[in-house]
Amino acid sequence: AIVGFSSLLTSAEISPEEREEYSAIISTNSELMLTLINDILDISRLETGKIHFAYEDIDIPSLCQQVIMTTTHNRREGVECVFESSYETYTLRTDVQRLSQVLINLLTNASKFTEKGTIALAFEIQKEQRRILFSVSDTGCGIPRERQERVFNRFEKLNEFKQGTGLGLAICKQIVLRFGGNIWIDPEYTEGARFVFSHPIVP
């Protein structure tokens, strides 16, 4: 797309409207390519242990509200995104950039496959297990049980016609594992898909 439409831009025969349309296509595909390159670099660095995690104390409810606002533009009209928690404040020591990356990836995925209904971000504290459970639930098309393990593989896509690299969930898994947690799909949830991941209370 970038090469083809760049060549067309050099033609004197195209109209100003066509020139504007082709420029927009080039811009969109440049952003997609940048995302792909960044995802490939991220997964490579994570798998080889070359990413340094910078831990700091953060307020989890505030972070959750922030990532919901960050992903507002991805949601279809009429789809509501809610934050569910019984905690007004809770401090966790974590890498805020990487935790945000996991949450944003999961919310973005939910937005892709949810045409109506609700997306819910939630967390609960399991003191005995010394961990926090985060979850992102949607009312979308869901994921067949036979594919639920495979979605965390590199370049695995549920729908080849949806935009994306197929690396987002693989990156999420690597980050969560580096935190000392785990990530999975809730097999009991039937209204769409629910992704759950754990994060130790003490890193």
C-alpha positions in Angstrom: 0.0 0.0 0.0 2.8 2.5 0.9 4.8 1.8 -2.2 1.9 1.6 -4.6 0.1 4.8 -3.4 3.4 6.7 -3.1 4.0 6.0 -6.8 0.5 7.2 -7.7 1.1 10.5 -5.9 3.8 11.4 -8.4 1.2 11.3 -11.2 0.0 14.7 -12.5 -3.3 13.1 -13.6 -4.8 12.5 -10.1 -7.2 15.0 -8.6 -6.7 16.9 -5.3 -9.3 14.6 -3.7 -7.5 11.5 -4.9 -4.2 12.9 -3.7 -5.7 13.5 -0.2 -7.2 10.0 -0.1 -3.9 8.3 -1.2 -2.0 10.3 1.4 -4.4 9.2 4.1 -3.9 5.5 3.0 -0.1 5.9 3.1 -0.3 7.5 6.6 -2.6 4.7 8.0 -0.3 2.0 6.6 2.8 3.7 7.9 1.3 3.6 11.4 0.4 -0.1 11.0 4.0 -0.8 9.9 5.4 1.1 12.8 3.2 -0.9 15.2 4.3 -4.1 13.6 8.0 -3.2 13.9 7.6 -2.2 17.5 5.7 -5.4 18.3 8.4 -7.5 16.7 11.1 -5.7 18.7 9.1 -6.0 21.9 8.5 -9.7 21.6 12.1 -10.3 20.7 13.5 -8.3 23.7 11.0 -9.9 26.0 11.8 -13.4 24.9 15.6 -12.8 25.2 15.2 -11.0 28.6 16.6 -7.8 27.3 13.8 -5.5 28.6 14.5 -3.9 32.0 11.4 -3.5 34.2 11.3 -0.3 36.3 9.2 -0.9 39.4 7.4 1.9 41.3 4.4 2.3 43.5 1.2 3.1 41.6 -2.5 3.5 42.3 -4.3 0.7 40.5 -7.8 2.3 40.2 -6.3 5.5 38.8 -4.3 3.5 36.3 -7.4 1.5 35.2 -9.4 4.7 34.7 -6.5 6.1 32.6 -6.2 3.1 30.3 -10.0 3.1 29.7 -9.7 6.7 28.6 -6.7 5.9 26.4 -8.7 3.3 24.5 -12.0 5.2 24.1 -11.4 5.9 20.4 -11.1 2.2 19.6 -14.7 1.3 20.8 -17.7 1.2 18.5 -20.5 3.7 19.1 -22.9 2.3 21.7 -20.3 0.0 23.3 -19.7 1.0 27.0 -16.5 0.4 28.9 -16.8 0.2 32.6 -14.4 -0.2 35.5 -15.5 -2.6 38.3 -13.8 -2.5 41.6 -14.7 -2.3 45.3 -11.4 -0.4 46.0 -11.3 3.4 45.7 -7.5 3.2 46.0 -4.9 0.4 46.1 -1.1 0.8 45.8 0.9 -1.9 43.8 4.6 -2.0 43.1 4.9 -2.7 39.4 6.3 -1.4 36.1 3.5 1.0 35.1 4.5 1.2 31.4 4.4 -2.6 31.0 1.2 -3.1 33.0 -0.5 -0.4 31.0 0.6 -2.1 27.8 -1.1 -5.3 28.9 -4.3 -3.6 29.9 -4.4 -1.5 26.7 -3.8 -4.5 24.5 -6.6 -6.5 26.2 -9.0 -3.5 26.0 -8.1 -2.9 22.3 -8.7 -6.6 21.5 -12.1 -6.5 23.3 -13.0 -3.4 21.3 -12.2 -5.1 18.0 -14.6 -8.0 18.6 -17.4 -6.2 20.5 -20.0 -4.7 18.3 -22.6 -4.0 21.0 -22.9 -4.3 24.8 -20.2 -3.8 27.4 -16.5 -4.1 28.0 -15.5 -4.4 31.7 -12.1 -3.9 33.3 -11.9 -5.2 36.9 -9.4 -6.3 39.5 -9.6 -8.2 42.7 -7.1 -8.8 45.5 -6.4 -12.4 46.6 -4.4 -11.9 49.8 -3.9 -15.6 50.6 -2.3 -16.1 47.1 -0.5 -12.8 47.5 -1.6 -11.7 44.1 -4.0 -9.4 42.2 -6.3 -10.7 39.4 -7.0 -8.3 36.6 -9.8 -9.2 34.1 -11.1 -7.7 30.8 -14.6 -9.1 29.8 -16.6 -8.3 26.7 -19.9 -9.2 25.1 -18.4 -9.9 21.7 -18.2 -13.0 19.6 -16.1 -15.0 22.1 -13.3 -17.5 21.4 -13.9 -21.2 20.6 -12.5 -23.4 23.4 -10.2 -25.2 20.9 -8.5 -21.9 20.1 -8.2 -20.5 23.6 -4.7 -21.7 24.2 -3.4 -20.8 20.7 -4.4 -17.1 20.9 -1.2 -16.4 23.0 1.0 -17.8 20.3 2.9 -15.3 18.1 1.1 -14.2 14.9 -2.0 -16.0 15.9 -5.1 -14.1 14.8 -8.8 -15.0 15.4 -9.8 -13.1 12.3 -7.3 -12.5 9.5 -9.4 -9.6 8.2 -9.1 -7.6 11.5 -6.2 -5.1 11.7 -3.3 -6.1 13.9 -0.1 -8.1 13.9 -1.2 -11.2 15.9 1.5 -10.3 18.4 -0.4 -8.4 21.0 -1.5 -11.4 23.2 1.9 -13.0 22.9 3.5 -9.8 24.2 0.9 -9.7 27.0 1.9 -13.2 28.0 5.6 -12.5 28.0 5.1 -9.3 30.2 2.8 -11.1 32.6 5.3 -14.0 33.0 8.1 -11.5 33.6 5.9 -10.0 36.4 5.7 -13.5 37.9 2.1 -14.0 37.0 0.1 -15.9 34.5 -2.6 -15.1 31.9 -5.5 -17.2 30.6 -9.0 -17.1 29.2 -11.9 -17.8 31.6 -13.5 -21.0 30.2 -16.7 -20.5 32.3 -17.5 -17.0 30.8 -20.0 -17.4 28.0 -21.2 -13.9 27.2 -18.2 -13.2 25.0 -14.5 -13.4 26.1 -12.9 -12.8 29.5 -9.1 -12.5 29.7 -7.6 -12.9 33.2 -4.1 -12.3 34.4 -2.4 -12.4 37.8 0.2 -10.0 39.2 2.1 -10.7 42.5 1.5 -8.2 45.3 5.2 -8.4 46.0 7.3 -8.3 42.8 
